[in-house]
Amino acid sequence: MAQSTLGAPAAVAAVGSLPLAAKLKQSPIVEILLLADFRWIWLGSFASFTAMNMQMITRGWLVLRLENDSPSALTWAMVSFAAPMAIISLLGGALSDRVPKKYLIIGSQLGNAVLTLTVGMMDATGTIWLGALLVLGVLNGSMFALNMPSRQAIISEIVPRHRVMNAVALNNTSMNLTRTFGPALAGILIAFFSTALVFYLVSIVYVFSALSVVRLKNKGVVPAAARKSVIGDIKEGLSYALGDATLRGLIIMAFMPAMFGYTLFALMPAWAREQLNVTSFDLGYLMAVMGIGALVGTIGLASMRNLNRRGTILIVISVFWGMSVVGVAFAAEFVSAVFFLIVYGLLSSLYMSLNMTLSQIYAEPEKRGRVMSLFMMTFGLMPIGAIPFGEFAEVIGTGQALSISGMILTALTLIFAFSYPHFRRIQ
């Protein structure tokens, strides 16, 4: 009885009296980082995303140099890199449910290293042209499509179920942290050295990412039962994910931002040059402040012990995400652009982490890789969704094209919220 009369204030006071070390151990972030396998996955993700963010801005700057600042050429270059994720990711998901995820991650990272080194060598020797960059972009994107389903799905296999949200968010902080300094570093190196040097450095970072994953003890769950063909596995995964009301809603809510919320990523260099007349150095900083907002969002989510009504929260975030794109589009000066980019980064990172968390929690373990591959497809749809807006930008201006995409995202989210009530009840 005496124990039951200890009120909430007294319990809080008891926690507050704990030593600092004990308090830290009770933090969800520290609890996850104490798992050695997760630390290696996080380190590998950090290196991989550093390479990817440096590579994306360097590719964009190279295209602008080769094609006289054409937003259309920039869009197609981004499409070549990301489009394979809309197709090959299905294969990557099926393979991740058939073979150890660890080896898929390592092999794809080494493949990215070789391909990026090739781009750097062609750039340094003056033999690079847009067509070659598009072909190499397709191959680079295919490596990512094989890598990402396994990298995401393995998280829920190495952390407790009640910490999946924290682990996914914390893993995404690696991406957002690199978005903070990766583009800025690339911009500085381009300004003082060359795009070729950046590509060389990126290839080295990919190798480091592969080596960190070698240290994983958990190779990833592989079902012992006999499997169908790869095509059969893909069909089974599609049928399962689209047949489940919760997963189907999460997939729809992943595709809408991919088509209309991420247009800013594809058109960012063109928008910045056109509206703010920036240098590569300034562009790196604009990308970095967007990463700061994203970092704040994912760290906040990783620190939460519980979060209810997550379906409703996703809808709200998506509405304001669309509005933030409009804010960026009409930003007429550097300071206002920085503000809206921070808001944009925060909302997009919260959305991505929460959507990814729910997809892993609600998917069956033996089908998780294939479910995750559907969500990885959204990365491939990002620049595909930007294609019409890239063409509009040639006619009406990049800012106006971006504002249209933001308004469409907000409108579609509201329509979905009222037409799919099941989604609002997701916990």
CORVEN-V435305 format. One record per residue. N is the residue number from 1. RES is the residue in one letter. SS is DSSP state (H for helix, E for strand, L for the rest). PSI is psi in whole degrees, -180 to 180 (NA if undefined). OMEGA is omega in whole degrees, 0 to 359 (NA if undefined). Layout:
n	res	ss	psi	omega
N	RES	SS	PSI	OMEGA
N	RES	SS	PSI	OMEGA
//
This chain:
n	res	ss	psi	omega
1	M	L	-41	181
2	A	L	-36	180
3	Q	L	-36	182
4	S	L	-20	180
5	T	L	2	178
6	L	L	95	188
7	G	L	174	179
8	A	H	-43	179
9	P	H	-39	180
10	A	H	-37	179
11	A	H	-41	178
12	V	H	-41	179
13	A	H	-37	179
14	A	H	-41	178
15	V	H	-40	181
16	G	H	-24	180
17	S	L	-5	180
18	L	L	149	175
19	P	L	158	182
20	L	H	-41	181
21	A	H	-40	180
22	A	H	-38	178
23	K	H	-43	181
24	L	H	-39	181
25	K	H	-24	179
26	Q	L	-9	179
27	S	L	135	178
28	P	H	-37	181
29	I	H	-47	180
30	V	H	-39	180
31	E	H	-41	180
32	I	H	-42	182
33	L	H	-18	176
34	L	L	-14	177
35	L	L	116	186
36	A	H	-43	181
37	D	H	-39	179
38	F	H	-37	179
39	R	H	-40	180
40	W	H	-39	176
41	I	H	-43	180
42	W	H	-44	180
43	L	H	-42	178
44	G	H	-39	177
45	S	H	-41	179
46	F	H	-47	180
47	A	H	-43	182
48	S	H	-45	181
49	F	H	-32	174
50	T	H	-47	179
51	A	H	-45	183
52	M	H	-45	181
53	N	H	-39	176
54	M	H	-40	181
55	Q	H	-41	184
56	M	H	-46	181
57	I	H	-33	179
58	T	H	-41	176
59	R	H	-44	180
60	G	H	-43	181
61	W	H	-36	178
62	L	H	-41	179
63	V	H	-43	179
64	L	H	-36	179
65	R	H	-40	182
66	L	H	-31	189
67	E	L	26	173
68	N	L	49	173
69	D	L	32	182
70	S	L	119	177
71	P	H	-30	178
72	S	H	-46	178
73	A	H	-38	179
74	L	H	-42	180
75	T	H	-45	181
76	W	H	-33	176
77	A	H	-40	178
78	M	H	-36	178
79	V	H	-43	182
80	S	H	-33	181
81	F	H	-39	189
82	A	H	-25	183
83	A	H	-39	178
84	P	H	-26	180
85	M	H	-23	179
86	A	H	-13	182
87	I	L	-56	184
88	I	H	-25	180
89	S	H	-30	176
90	L	H	-41	176
91	L	H	-42	179
92	G	H	-39	178
93	G	H	-42	178
94	A	H	-42	179
95	L	H	-36	181
96	S	H	-20	175
97	D	L	1	182
98	R	L	-35	183
99	V	L	161	181
100	P	L	127	183
101	K	H	-34	181
102	K	H	-45	184
103	Y	H	-32	176
104	L	H	-41	180
105	I	H	-47	182
106	I	H	-48	182
107	G	H	-42	182
108	S	H	-34	179
109	Q	H	-40	177
110	L	H	-36	176
111	G	H	-42	177
112	N	H	-37	180
113	A	H	-45	182
114	V	H	-44	182
115	L	H	-40	179
116	T	H	-37	176
117	L	H	-38	178
118	T	H	-44	178
119	V	H	-44	180
120	G	H	-42	180
121	M	H	-40	179
122	M	H	-38	178
123	D	H	-44	182
124	A	H	-33	183
125	T	L	1	178
126	G	L	19	181
127	T	L	4	181
128	I	L	142	173
129	W	L	168	189
130	L	H	-42	181
131	G	H	-45	179
132	A	H	-38	180
133	L	H	-35	178
134	L	H	-44	180
135	V	H	-48	179
136	L	H	-31	176
137	G	H	-39	177
138	V	H	-45	180
139	L	H	-42	177
140	N	H	-46	180
141	G	H	-33	178
142	S	H	-37	177
143	M	H	-41	178
144	F	H	-38	181
145	A	H	-32	176
146	L	H	-28	186
147	N	H	-47	194
148	M	H	-43	178
149	P	H	-42	180
150	S	H	-43	182
151	R	H	-39	180
152	Q	H	-44	185
153	A	H	-31	184
154	I	L	-20	181
155	I	H	-47	182
156	S	H	-8	178
157	E	H	-9	181
158	I	H	0	176
159	V	L	156	177
160	P	L	152	183
161	R	H	-41	184
162	H	H	-3	178
163	R	H	12	181
164	V	H	-44	180
165	M	H	-45	180
166	N	H	-40	182
167	A	H	-43	178
168	V	H	-45	179
169	A	H	-42	181
170	L	H	-38	177
171	N	H	-37	178
172	N	H	-21	175
173	T	H	-29	178
174	S	H	-40	177
175	M	H	-44	183
176	N	H	-32	176
177	L	H	-40	179
178	T	H	-27	174
179	R	H	-20	180
180	T	H	-44	184
181	F	H	-22	182
182	G	H	-53	178
183	P	H	-39	179
184	A	H	-43	179
185	L	H	-44	179
186	A	H	-42	179
187	G	H	-41	179
188	I	H	-44	181
189	L	H	-38	177
190	I	H	-43	183
191	A	H	-38	185
192	F	H	-22	182
193	F	L	-100	181
194	S	L	163	176
195	T	H	-33	180
196	A	H	-43	180
197	L	H	-40	179
198	V	H	-42	178
199	F	H	-39	177
200	Y	H	-46	180
201	L	H	-40	180
202	V	H	-42	179
203	S	H	-37	178
204	I	H	-41	180
205	V	H	-37	176
206	Y	H	-40	178
207	V	H	-43	179
208	F	H	-40	178
209	S	H	-43	178
210	A	H	-42	182
211	L	H	-34	180
212	S	H	-35	180
213	V	H	-23	176
214	V	H	-30	183
215	R	L	-9	180
216	L	L	133	174
217	K	L	-35	178
218	N	L	116	183
219	K	L	-11	183
220	G	L	142	183
221	V	L	130	175
222	V	L	115	181
223	P	L	142	181
224	A	L	-22	183
225	A	L	157	178
226	A	L	142	184
227	R	L	162	172
228	K	L	-175	172
229	S	L	167	179
230	V	H	-43	178
231	I	H	-41	178
232	G	H	-39	177
233	D	H	-42	180
234	I	H	-45	179
235	K	H	-42	179
236	E	H	-42	179
237	G	H	-43	179
238	L	H	-45	180
239	S	H	-41	180
240	Y	H	-49	184
241	A	H	-43	182
242	L	H	-20	179
243	G	H	-15	179
244	D	L	125	186
245	A	H	-40	181
246	T	H	-49	180
247	L	H	-38	178
248	R	H	-43	178
249	G	H	-40	179
250	L	H	-37	178
251	I	H	-44	178
252	I	H	-43	181
253	M	H	-11	172
254	A	H	-33	184
255	F	H	-35	183
256	M	H	-49	177
257	P	H	-32	179
258	A	H	-37	182
259	M	H	-31	189
260	F	H	-14	181
261	G	L	-26	183
262	Y	L	10	177
263	T	H	-29	180
264	L	H	-36	179
265	F	H	-44	183
266	A	H	-37	186
267	L	H	5	184
268	M	H	-50	180
269	P	H	-41	181
270	A	H	-43	178
271	W	H	-44	183
272	A	H	-41	179
273	R	H	-41	185
274	E	H	-44	187
275	Q	H	-33	184
276	L	H	-7	178
277	N	L	53	186
278	V	L	163	170
279	T	L	175	177
280	S	H	-33	178
281	F	H	-47	180
282	D	H	-39	179
283	L	H	-40	177
284	G	H	-40	179
285	Y	H	-36	176
286	L	H	-42	176
287	M	H	-35	182
288	A	H	-41	181
289	V	H	-31	174
290	M	H	-38	177
291	G	H	-33	178
292	I	H	-46	177
293	G	H	-42	179
294	A	H	-39	180
295	L	H	-44	178
296	V	H	-43	181
297	G	H	-47	183
298	T	H	-36	177
299	I	H	-40	177
300	G	H	-44	180
301	L	H	-38	180
302	A	H	-24	183
303	S	H	-13	184
304	M	L	138	178
305	R	L	-30	181
306	N	L	154	179
307	L	L	120	182
308	N	L	165	177
309	R	L	50	186
310	R	H	-27	176
311	G	H	-47	178
312	T	H	-41	180
313	I	H	-40	178
314	L	H	-42	180
315	I	H	-46	180
316	V	H	-45	180
317	I	H	-42	182
318	S	H	-40	178
319	V	H	-50	182
320	F	H	-26	175
321	W	H	-48	179
322	G	H	-40	179
323	M	H	-34	180
324	S	H	-33	176
325	V	H	-42	178
326	V	H	-41	179
327	G	H	-44	177
328	V	H	-43	184
329	A	H	-36	183
330	F	L	4	178
331	A	L	122	186
332	A	L	-7	180
333	E	L	165	187
334	F	H	-44	185
335	V	H	-48	180
336	S	H	-35	177
337	A	H	-42	179
338	V	H	-45	180
339	F	H	-53	183
340	F	H	-31	177
341	L	H	-37	177
342	I	H	-46	178
343	V	H	-45	178
344	Y	H	-47	181
345	G	H	-41	180
346	L	H	-49	183
347	L	H	-44	183
348	S	H	-36	181
349	S	H	-41	176
350	L	H	-44	182
351	Y	H	-49	183
352	M	H	-46	183
353	S	H	-44	183
354	L	H	-41	178
355	N	H	-42	180
356	M	H	-38	179
357	T	H	-51	182
358	L	H	-37	180
359	S	H	-36	179
360	Q	H	-37	181
361	I	H	-42	186
362	Y	H	-11	180
363	A	L	144	175
364	E	L	140	185
365	P	H	-41	184
366	E	H	-9	178
367	K	H	6	188
368	R	H	-40	180
369	G	H	-42	180
370	R	H	-36	175
371	V	H	-44	180
372	M	H	-30	180
373	S	H	-32	177
374	L	H	-37	178
375	F	H	-31	176
376	M	H	-25	177
377	M	H	-29	182
378	T	H	-29	177
379	F	H	-34	178
380	G	H	-28	181
381	L	H	-17	182
382	M	H	-59	180
383	P	H	-26	177
384	I	H	-42	176
385	G	H	-26	181
386	A	H	-13	183
387	I	H	-54	180
388	P	H	-33	180
389	F	H	-29	174
390	G	H	-38	177
391	E	H	-40	176
392	F	H	-38	183
393	A	H	-32	179
394	E	H	-27	185
395	V	H	-48	187
396	I	H	-5	181
397	G	L	147	184
398	T	H	-40	180
399	G	H	-45	180
400	Q	H	-40	179
401	A	H	-42	179
402	L	H	-40	181
403	S	H	-36	178
404	I	H	-43	180
405	S	H	-39	179
406	G	H	-42	180
407	M	H	-36	178
408	I	H	-42	179
409	L	H	-46	180
410	T	H	-45	182
411	A	H	-46	181
412	L	H	-36	179
413	T	H	-43	180
414	L	H	-41	178
415	I	H	-45	179
416	F	H	-42	183
417	A	H	-38	182
418	F	H	-24	182
419	S	H	-10	182
420	Y	L	71	185
421	P	H	-26	179
422	H	H	-36	184
423	F	H	-34	181
424	R	H	-18	182
425	R	L	0	179
426	I	L	132	181
427	Q	L	NA	NA
//
